[in-house]
Amino acid sequence: MLTVEELEELQNISIDQMDPNTLVDLNSIRVDTSQPKEKRIKMLLESGINPYFFRVGNMKIKVAYSNTGKTLSDIIENLVEKAEI
């Protein structure tokens, strides 16, 4: 499992420093949504996967987390609703 220090180091890396070939493709990750959020987070951290950087194809993606309780689906839905106005 990644330590707090390792997580802080990973979080502070610039996206420009990341080689897309070293990142996990989001399309290869499977999430068991029947599990509680805490268990899903623990499983991700135990996997050793960098939780801040992923890729889709050759596109690098940096992820930021918050404690708002909103899911990515909620946020995307909100963006779509605003775009339709």
Secondary structure, DSSP 4 states (H G I P E B T S, - for coil): ---HHHHHHHHTS-GGG--GGGSPBGGG----TTS-HHHHHHHHHHHT--SSEEEETTEEEE----SS---HHHHHHHHHHHHH-
